[in-house]
Amino acid sequence: MTYYVEKKLPLGPIRFGVSTRKGLDAIDDDPTLSTGPNGEFVVRRDDGFFLGDTTRVVEPVLPHARSISQTPFFSSLKPDGTPRGYGFLALILFGALFILLGLGVVARKGPQGWIEVILGVICIAIPIVMTAQRRKQIRDQEERERAEREELERRNRELLTWYAKALNYLHTDRGDAAFDALRGERKTLTVPYEIWAPSARRTILEIGFDELAKRGVAESNAIAELLCKAGDAAGLTPEDVAGVKHDLYTTVFWHLLAGDRLGKTQECQLLALREGLGYTGDDLQLEALAAAQFRDLRDITSETLPHTQCAIRLGFQEHCIHQAPLDAGTLHITNRRLIIDNKRRTEVLLPKVFEVEVNVDDTVVTVKTDQKKPLHLRLGYPIFTAAMIELAAGLDERPKGFA
């Protein structure tokens, strides 16, 4: 059975397998982090399943205005909630009615019915002609505005290009002149904050990883000051600057967890980094919960699985291993099956389970079986519970002496 954890990180998601966790004494004392200078995950062990991905860098893009030429003509005839729109609709309906009446008169009495037909055609033609004239006026106005807008967009693209160059220059030069140049380019920007802020935030985060690789966690205070200085020069809000520091710490933390290298030495490194960046335990509850779950998993194997009491009836030679509350109900894990006890009880034999995935951000465990639909379980302790499923599936339930 495959069991892995997935976590979204600022520079790309990471997926890693969760096998039996090492004891604290078995973890190396190497203080080197598992995060590289570009924020990538660095594998420092020979076994295990690891997959680190990098999200594509998206350059700032200016929004495009919608043109009347992109709207189908007949869509313009639809009622838009105004008296004009309903008037056009009434004329078209009356016109259609006159045409039908006129055709009926032509069929029964002769040519005099063509008068109604001609009136009906005129009624239908009036909204079409007026709509066409209105669309032409809008197109002419749009053409004038387009010329003005293109000139403004050309200038904005040029300013964004210079801003991006000044921002990227910080990768190689972090002197006062580089910060002043970036601050000057930022002041010239007239586009909305949300267009250029994601790019600035990513670049400053990359600078943080580079500084961390060069200076180490001992210089966390200086790195934090540099990030604040870069964020101020780039024009980021204090909340986004704090987000960059948070992203830096969480990436380092999860990379250590993925490599099963969160031992005593690494805990000290994380503490120094956390304090240097100005974070407390209350600010990192998700990381603290994850660390607690992996800590509880240390040295637990299929042979040392716990026994607990289940509030359900069990079969012959069946015992309960773990219970976990769900949004509505309880999950029971025994040595033979999974039991989801809620409004409708669901049971799955452990040999039928072939993959368990934990989405840390959503605290959801996905259990894939030979059934068409996987089970999605929202849990408060998802990593630990999923590990219990994997370990229980590895039990040998064959009778003693069976070969």
Secondary structure as GFF3:
##gff-version 3
##sequence-region A 1 403
A	DSSP	beta_strand	2	7	.	.	.	ID=ss1
A	DSSP	beta_strand	14	17	.	.	.	ID=ss2
A	DSSP	three_ten_helix	24	26	.	.	.	ID=ss3
A	DSSP	beta_strand	50	52	.	.	.	ID=ss4
A	DSSP	three_ten_helix	68	70	.	.	.	ID=ss5
A	DSSP	alpha_helix	73	76	.	.	.	ID=ss6
A	DSSP	alpha_helix	83	108	.	.	.	ID=ss7
A	DSSP	three_ten_helix	111	113	.	.	.	ID=ss8
A	DSSP	alpha_helix	114	169	.	.	.	ID=ss9
A	DSSP	alpha_helix	176	188	.	.	.	ID=ss10
A	DSSP	alpha_helix	193	215	.	.	.	ID=ss11
A	DSSP	three_ten_helix	217	219	.	.	.	ID=ss12
A	DSSP	alpha_helix	220	234	.	.	.	ID=ss13
A	DSSP	alpha_helix	238	258	.	.	.	ID=ss14
A	DSSP	alpha_helix	264	277	.	.	.	ID=ss15
A	DSSP	three_ten_helix	281	283	.	.	.	ID=ss16
A	DSSP	alpha_helix	285	297	.	.	.	ID=ss17
A	DSSP	three_ten_helix	302	304	.	.	.	ID=ss18
A	DSSP	beta_strand	320	326	.	.	.	ID=ss19
A	DSSP	beta_strand	329	334	.	.	.	ID=ss20
A	DSSP	beta_strand	337	341	.	.	.	ID=ss21
A	DSSP	beta_strand	346	349	.	.	.	ID=ss22
A	DSSP	three_ten_helix	350	352	.	.	.	ID=ss23
A	DSSP	beta_strand	353	359	.	.	.	ID=ss24
A	DSSP	beta_strand	364	369	.	.	.	ID=ss25
A	DSSP	beta_strand	375	378	.	.	.	ID=ss26
A	DSSP	alpha_helix	382	393	.	.	.	ID=ss27
###
